[in-house]
């Protein structure tokens, strides 16, 4: 699972009070801890929020066990952070910016297979986000998710990766990965990738600092048909009418605001009950109601009794 911005991801978990996955919940909880530490929340409050956000396999442990787990997560995050007086909060809030060069785009475009191009671009973005590592690990699930090729079955997904290796766009090898990424696995050998189309400088195609739907940046640059939402600033696929300026989420929020502005509650009017003489409220277009709710119940009960008596006398 790739988390492009730990601070923003942690903020989202804090607001929603829930992690998104069970498999990677410890990784997600660490982003939550980072967010809360940077906002000066005490450890006790962090543990309370962790218990509220975690999945069931942690929730139903004993209090002592949960405290040990939560303290360990908090300690790991604090260990990765510099000293408190040296922390620059803006550094964590702002997403890392990467530069994509024209030469890299041209090499990817030469693959001449849109699905393979998307995979190659997603791997390029991740490699640059990791500071242009010569060899890096990226799971097949992450490649498929970021490249937006879930429409392909697993055989076709593997065929795309194999084709990129055979055509020497990428290299694949099983190597020893960084120990901090393999803690607890007992084995630090992982499948790793190296890109043959990675450039260090040249003419700039575009820069990226927002990684949602990141593969759309490449598709829009090469093929067109995408737009930047005027609300959130993220990139999305254009509709058939080619007139979208907002993504679906922002469009719903704007329409909801417009609806709320136009809605005015109907004012009710007061009338006097024909039985008890007390005042009660009715809608302005209601011209039939002349009894209050309590008297209407009594009236209906009396009518039902009379109807039952008539039926009894007619059929005895």
C-alpha positions as CSV (number, residue, x, y, z in Angstrom):
1,X,0.0,0.0,0.0
2,X,1.4,3.4,-1.0
3,X,0.6,6.4,1.1
4,X,1.8,9.4,-0.8
5,X,1.3,12.0,2.1
6,X,1.4,10.6,5.6
7,X,0.1,13.8,7.2
8,X,-2.9,14.2,5.0
9,X,-3.7,10.5,5.2
10,X,-3.5,10.6,9.0
11,X,-5.7,13.7,9.0
12,X,-8.4,11.8,7.0
13,X,-8.3,8.8,9.4
14,X,-8.6,11.2,12.3
15,X,-11.7,12.9,10.8
16,X,-13.4,9.7,9.7
17,X,-12.3,7.7,12.9
18,X,-11.6,4.6,10.9
19,X,-8.8,2.9,8.9
20,X,-9.5,1.8,5.4
21,X,-7.8,-1.6,5.4
22,X,-7.2,-4.5,7.8
23,X,-4.1,-5.8,6.1
24,X,-2.2,-2.5,6.3
25,X,-3.9,-1.0,9.4
26,X,-0.6,-0.7,11.3
27,X,0.8,1.4,8.5
28,X,-2.3,3.6,8.5
29,X,-2.3,3.9,12.2
30,X,1.3,5.2,12.1
31,X,0.1,8.1,9.8
32,X,-2.6,8.9,12.3
33,X,0.0,9.0,15.1
34,X,2.2,11.3,13.0
35,X,-0.7,13.7,12.4
36,X,-1.6,13.8,16.1
37,X,2.1,14.2,17.3
38,X,2.6,17.1,14.8
39,X,-0.6,18.7,16.3
40,X,0.8,18.4,19.8
41,X,-1.8,15.8,21.0
42,X,-0.7,14.0,24.3
43,X,0.0,10.2,24.2
44,X,-3.1,9.4,26.3
45,X,-5.4,11.1,23.7
46,X,-3.5,9.4,20.8
47,X,-4.1,5.9,22.4
48,X,-7.8,6.7,22.8
49,X,-8.1,7.7,19.1
50,X,-6.1,4.7,18.0
51,X,-8.5,2.4,19.8
52,X,-11.4,4.1,18.2
53,X,-9.9,3.8,14.7
54,X,-8.4,0.3,14.7
55,X,-9.9,-2.9,13.3
56,X,-11.6,-5.6,15.4
57,X,-8.5,-7.8,15.9
58,X,-7.0,-5.1,18.0
59,X,-10.2,-3.7,19.6
60,X,-11.1,-6.9,21.4
61,X,-7.7,-7.4,23.1
62,X,-7.2,-6.8,26.8
63,X,-6.5,-3.2,27.9
64,X,-2.9,-4.0,28.8
65,X,-2.2,-5.7,25.4
66,X,-3.7,-2.7,23.6
67,X,-1.7,-0.2,25.6
68,X,1.5,-2.1,24.7
69,X,0.7,-2.2,21.0
70,X,-0.3,1.5,20.9
71,X,2.8,2.6,22.9
72,X,4.9,0.7,20.4
73,X,3.4,2.4,17.4
74,X,3.8,5.8,19.1
75,X,7.4,5.1,19.9
76,X,8.2,4.0,16.4
77,X,6.8,7.2,14.9
78,X,8.6,9.3,17.4
79,X,11.8,7.5,16.7
80,X,11.5,8.4,13.0
81,X,10.9,12.1,13.7
82,X,13.6,14.5,14.6
83,X,13.7,16.3,18.0
84,X,10.6,18.3,18.9
85,X,12.4,21.6,18.5
86,X,13.7,20.7,15.1
87,X,10.4,19.5,13.6
88,X,9.2,21.6,10.6
89,X,5.5,20.9,10.4
90,X,5.1,22.3,6.8
91,X,7.7,19.7,5.6
92,X,5.2,17.0,6.4
93,X,2.0,18.8,5.3
94,X,3.3,19.5,1.8
95,X,3.5,16.6,-0.6
96,X,6.9,15.8,-2.2
97,X,7.1,17.4,-5.7
98,X,8.6,15.4,-8.6
99,X,9.5,16.5,-12.1
100,X,8.6,14.5,-15.2
101,X,10.8,15.1,-18.3
102,X,9.8,15.1,-21.9
103,X,12.4,12.4,-22.7
104,X,10.8,10.1,-20.2
105,X,7.3,10.7,-21.7
106,X,8.6,10.0,-25.2
107,X,10.2,6.7,-24.1
108,X,7.0,5.6,-22.4
109,X,4.8,6.6,-25.4
110,X,7.1,4.5,-27.7
111,X,5.7,1.3,-25.9
112,X,2.6,1.8,-28.0
113,X,0.3,0.0,-25.6
114,X,-1.9,2.1,-23.4
115,X,-2.1,-0.3,-20.5
116,X,1.7,-0.9,-20.5
117,X,2.3,2.9,-20.8
118,X,0.1,3.4,-17.7
119,X,2.1,0.8,-15.8
120,X,5.4,2.3,-16.9
121,X,4.4,5.8,-15.9
122,X,3.1,4.7,-12.4
123,X,6.4,3.0,-11.8
124,X,8.3,6.1,-12.9
125,X,6.3,8.3,-10.6
126,X,6.9,6.0,-7.6
127,X,10.6,5.7,-8.4
128,X,11.0,9.5,-8.5
129,X,9.0,9.9,-5.3
130,X,11.6,7.6,-3.7
131,X,14.3,10.0,-4.9
132,X,15.2,8.2,-8.1
133,X,16.4,4.9,-6.6
134,X,18.3,2.6,-9.0
135,X,16.4,-0.4,-7.6
136,X,13.1,-0.1,-5.7
137,X,10.3,-2.4,-4.4
138,X,6.7,-1.9,-5.6
139,X,4.1,-4.6,-5.2
140,X,2.0,-5.8,-8.1
141,X,-1.1,-4.7,-6.2
142,X,0.3,-1.2,-5.9
143,X,1.3,-1.1,-9.6
144,X,-2.2,-2.2,-10.7
145,X,-3.9,0.3,-8.3
146,X,-1.8,3.3,-9.3
147,X,-1.8,2.5,-13.0
148,X,-5.6,2.1,-13.1
149,X,-5.4,-1.3,-14.9
150,X,-7.8,-3.3,-12.6
151,X,-10.0,-3.9,-15.6
152,X,-7.3,-6.5,-16.7
153,X,-7.3,-9.9,-15.2
154,X,-4.3,-11.2,-13.4
155,X,-2.9,-13.0,-16.4
156,X,-3.0,-9.9,-18.6
157,X,-1.6,-7.8,-15.8
158,X,1.4,-10.2,-15.6
159,X,1.7,-10.2,-19.4
160,X,2.1,-6.4,-19.3
161,X,4.9,-6.5,-16.8
162,X,6.6,-9.4,-18.6
163,X,6.4,-7.4,-21.9
164,X,8.1,-4.4,-20.3
165,X,10.9,-6.6,-19.0
166,X,11.3,-8.4,-22.3
167,X,11.4,-5.2,-24.3
168,X,14.0,-3.9,-21.8
169,X,12.0,-0.9,-20.5
170,X,12.4,-2.2,-17.0
171,X,14.5,-4.8,-15.2
172,X,13.3,-7.2,-12.5
173,X,15.4,-9.0,-9.9
174,X,15.1,-10.5,-6.4
175,X,17.3,-8.5,-4.1
176,X,17.9,-7.6,-0.5
177,X,15.6,-4.7,0.4
178,X,16.1,-2.2,3.1
179,X,15.7,-3.9,6.5
180,X,13.3,-1.3,7.8
181,X,10.8,-2.3,5.0
182,X,11.0,-6.0,5.9
183,X,10.9,-5.9,9.7
184,X,9.2,-9.0,11.1
185,X,9.1,-10.9,7.8
186,X,12.2,-13.0,8.6
187,X,13.3,-12.5,5.0
188,X,14.5,-9.2,3.5
189,X,14.6,-10.4,-0.1
190,X,12.0,-8.9,-2.3
191,X,11.2,-8.5,-6.0
192,X,12.7,-5.2,-7.1
193,X,12.5,-3.0,-10.2
194,X,14.9,-0.8,-12.1
195,X,13.8,1.6,-14.9
196,X,15.8,2.0,-18.1
197,X,13.8,5.2,-19.1
198,X,14.6,7.2,-16.0
199,X,16.2,10.6,-16.7
200,X,17.9,12.9,-14.3
201,X,17.5,16.2,-16.4
202,X,16.1,17.6,-19.6
203,X,13.1,19.5,-20.9
204,X,10.3,19.5,-18.2
205,X,7.0,18.0,-19.2
206,X,5.2,18.8,-15.9
207,X,5.6,18.5,-12.2
208,X,3.5,16.5,-9.8
209,X,2.7,17.2,-6.1
210,X,-0.8,15.7,-6.0
211,X,-0.8,11.9,-6.5
212,X,-4.5,11.1,-6.7
213,X,-5.3,9.6,-10.1
214,X,-1.6,10.4,-11.0
215,X,-1.7,8.2,-14.2
216,X,-4.3,10.6,-15.6
217,X,-1.6,13.3,-15.8
218,X,0.3,11.2,-18.3
219,X,-2.9,10.2,-20.3
220,X,-4.0,13.9,-20.5
221,X,-0.5,15.0,-21.6
222,X,-0.3,12.4,-24.4
223,X,-3.9,11.7,-25.4
224,X,-6.0,14.5,-23.8
225,X,-9.6,14.0,-22.6
226,X,-9.0,14.9,-18.9
227,X,-9.6,18.1,-16.8
228,X,-8.5,19.6,-13.6
229,X,-11.4,20.1,-11.1
230,X,-12.0,23.8,-10.4
231,X,-13.0,22.8,-6.8
232,X,-10.4,20.4,-5.4
233,X,-7.7,20.8,-8.1
234,X,-7.4,17.1,-8.8
235,X,-7.4,15.6,-12.3
236,X,-10.3,13.5,-13.6
237,X,-11.6,12.0,-16.8
238,X,-13.7,14.3,-18.9
239,X,-17.4,13.3,-19.6
240,X,-18.8,12.6,-23.1
241,X,-20.1,16.2,-23.4
242,X,-16.6,17.5,-22.7
243,X,-18.1,20.2,-20.4
244,X,-17.1,19.1,-16.8
245,X,-15.4,21.7,-14.7
246,X,-16.0,19.9,-11.3
247,X,-15.4,16.3,-10.3
248,X,-18.4,14.2,-9.1
249,X,-17.6,14.9,-5.4
250,X,-17.3,18.7,-5.8
251,X,-20.3,18.8,-8.1
252,X,-22.5,17.0,-5.5
253,X,-21.3,19.4,-2.8
254,X,-22.1,22.5,-4.9
255,X,-25.5,21.1,-5.9
256,X,-26.3,20.4,-2.3
257,X,-25.3,24.0,-1.3
258,X,-27.6,25.4,-4.0
259,X,-30.5,23.1,-2.9
260,X,-30.1,24.2,0.7
261,X,-30.1,27.9,-0.4
262,X,-33.3,27.5,-2.4
263,X,-35.1,25.5,0.3
264,X,-37.4,27.5,2.6
265,X,-39.4,25.6,5.3
266,X,-43.2,26.0,4.9
267,X,-44.7,28.1,7.6
268,X,-47.6,26.5,9.4
269,X,-50.9,28.3,10.5
270,X,-52.9,28.0,13.7
271,X,-56.5,26.7,13.8
272,X,-58.9,25.9,16.6
273,X,-60.0,22.4,17.3
274,X,-63.7,21.9,16.7
275,X,-64.0,19.5,19.7
276,X,-61.7,20.8,22.5
277,X,-61.3,24.4,21.4
278,X,-57.5,24.3,21.7
279,X,-55.2,25.8,19.0
280,X,-52.9,23.5,16.9
281,X,-50.7,23.8,13.8
282,X,-51.5,22.7,10.3
283,X,-50.0,23.3,6.8
284,X,-51.3,26.3,5.0
285,X,-52.9,24.2,2.1
286,X,-54.6,21.9,4.6
287,X,-58.4,22.8,4.3
288,X,-59.8,19.6,5.8
289,X,-58.3,19.1,9.3
290,X,-60.5,20.6,12.0
291,X,-59.5,18.4,15.0
292,X,-56.2,18.3,17.0
293,X,-54.3,15.0,16.9
294,X,-55.6,13.9,20.4
295,X,-59.3,14.7,19.5
296,X,-58.9,13.0,16.1
297,X,-57.8,9.8,17.8
298,X,-60.9,9.8,20.0
299,X,-63.1,10.7,16.9
300,X,-61.7,7.8,14.9
301,X,-62.1,5.4,17.9
302,X,-65.8,6.4,18.3
303,X,-66.4,5.9,14.5
304,X,-64.8,2.5,14.6
305,X,-67.0,1.5,17.6
306,X,-70.1,2.7,15.8
307,X,-69.2,0.8,12.7
308,X,-68.6,-2.4,14.7
309,X,-72.0,-2.0,16.4
310,X,-73.8,-1.6,13.1
311,X,-72.1,-4.7,11.8
312,X,-73.1,-6.6,14.9
313,X,-76.8,-5.6,14.7
314,X,-77.0,-6.4,11.0
315,X,-75.5,-9.9,11.3
316,X,-76.7,-11.3,14.6
